[in-house]
Amino acid sequence: MSEEVLAPKTCSIERLITVEDDVKLVLSGEKLVTRRNGRYADPGEIMELGGKSFEVFKVYQQALGDMTDADAKAEGYTDFETYKNYILSMHKGMPWIPHAKVWVHEFRAV
């Protein structure tokens, strides 16, 4: 299996997780992944949250419509519908477009 060629980063890793509720989910170990419209990190980069370090170890694209309940759970939510409703509440007026691709950033504590 070949590695996906990554597009240039659109933002820095410091902006990957900024919402306080999401930071808490990461620090508690409930959030292990985050999806963003752009690419915020390269595999191997370290982000610092609450005095702890987390390594981004996998970055890839995924269509929103391909998300599963397991994906939503890794985001820190009980199921896909809960995650979808949270995202739509954060971006008022944004439609949910199943074929839209987002960048998935998987990370772990180091």
N, C-alpha and C positions, 0 to 999 in steps of 0.2 A: 504494500500500500504506500503510495507516494504522499509526501506532505503537501498540503494545499499551499499554493503561493499566496502569501498574505499581501493585501493592498497596503499602501502606506498608512501609518497611523494618522488619525484625524484629531486626536487629543492625547493628553498625557495620562499616565497611570494614576496620578494624584486626583484626577477627576472621575476615576472609574466608579467609585462608590462614595457618594457624598451625602445622601439622605440619611439622617440620623437613625431612623428605624431600620434601614438596611445595614448600617454600621453595627447596630446592636445584634442583628441576625447573624452577621459574619462573626462577631466576637463570641457569640454563644455557640457557634458551630452549626447553626441551622441553615445558613446561606453559604453555598460552596461554588456558586456560579452567578454571573450576571450577564444580562444581554443589553447591548447598546446599539444605537443606530450606526455608530462608527467604531473603528478599532482604536482602543485606548492603551493596549499593552502588547508587548511581544512575549512569547513564551520565555520564561526565565527571569522576567522582571519581578521585582519585589515591591509590594505596596505596604504601607504602614498605616494601621488603624488602631487607635486606642492603645498605643505602645506595643502592639504586636505586629509581627511580620507575616505576610502572606505571599507565596510565590504563585504567579500566574504560570500554569504549566501546559495549558492547551487553549488555543484560540482558533475559532472556525466560524463559518457562516451557517445559519439555519433559517429556514422559512418559518414564520410565526405559526403557520398552519400545521407544521410538523411537530410542534411542541406536544408533549405528553404530560400526564399527571406527575410522572417521575421527574420530568424536567422542571415542572413548577415546584415540586418538593425540594429539589436541589437549589432553587431560588429562595427557599425559605417559606413557601406557601403550601397550604394543605392540598390544593388541587389546581388544575389548569384554570378553571373558571374564576377562582379566587385571585390567582395571579393576573389574569386578563383584566378583571375588574379593577385591580389595584393600578395597573399600568394605565388604563383608560382614565382613571381618576386623577392620575398625575399629569396627564396631557389632555386637558379639556378640549373637546371638539375633534380630537384625533380619531379617525376611524380605525377599526381593527382590520387589517388587510392580510389575510392568511398567506398570500404569496410573497409578501414583503420579507426581505431577508434582513436579519440582524446579525451582529457579531456576538458570539458567545465566548465569554472569558471564564475558564475554569481555574480555580485557585485552591491552595491548601496552606495551612499554617506551617511555618518553618521555625 
